[in-house]
Amino acid sequence: MKKVLVTGAAGFIGYHLSKLLATNQYEVVGIDNINDYYDPDLKLARL
């Protein structure tokens, strides 16, 4: 299994990319700084 690092994993693109990679047999490591530019609760729910 390949391991992939996704930056911005709680954002819209990072979240969907992480889901796609995980369903295609990748081990996903996601990081995000959870800033408050967008709703932090929404970002936390995506992790």
C-alpha positions as CSV (number, residue, x, y, z in Angstrom):
1,M,0.0,0.0,0.0
2,K,1.4,3.4,-1.0
3,K,1.3,6.3,1.5
4,V,0.3,9.8,0.5
5,L,0.5,13.1,2.3
6,V,-2.4,15.5,1.6
7,T,-1.9,19.1,2.8
8,G,-5.1,21.0,3.4
9,A,-6.9,17.8,4.1
10,A,-9.9,19.5,5.9
11,G,-10.6,21.8,2.9
12,F,-12.9,21.1,0.1
13,I,-10.4,19.8,-2.4
14,G,-8.2,18.1,0.2
15,Y,-11.1,16.3,1.7
16,H,-12.4,14.9,-1.5
17,L,-8.9,14.0,-2.7
18,S,-8.3,12.1,0.5
19,K,-11.5,10.2,0.2
20,L,-10.7,9.3,-3.4
21,L,-7.2,8.1,-2.5
22,A,-8.4,6.1,0.4
23,T,-11.0,4.3,-1.7
24,N,-8.2,3.4,-4.2
25,Q,-6.0,1.6,-1.6
26,Y,-3.7,4.5,-0.6
27,E,-2.8,5.2,3.0
28,V,-3.6,8.8,3.5
29,V,-1.9,11.1,6.0
30,G,-3.7,14.5,6.1
31,I,-2.6,17.7,7.6
32,D,-4.4,21.1,7.9
33,N,-3.9,24.1,10.1
34,I,-7.7,24.6,10.6
35,N,-7.6,28.4,10.3
36,D,-10.8,30.4,10.8
37,Y,-11.0,31.7,7.2
38,Y,-13.8,29.2,6.7
39,D,-15.9,27.6,9.5
40,P,-13.5,25.5,11.7
41,D,-16.3,23.2,12.8
42,L,-16.9,22.3,9.2
43,K,-13.2,21.5,8.7
44,L,-13.0,19.5,11.9
45,A,-16.0,17.4,10.7
46,R,-14.1,16.5,7.6
47,L,-11.2,15.0,9.4
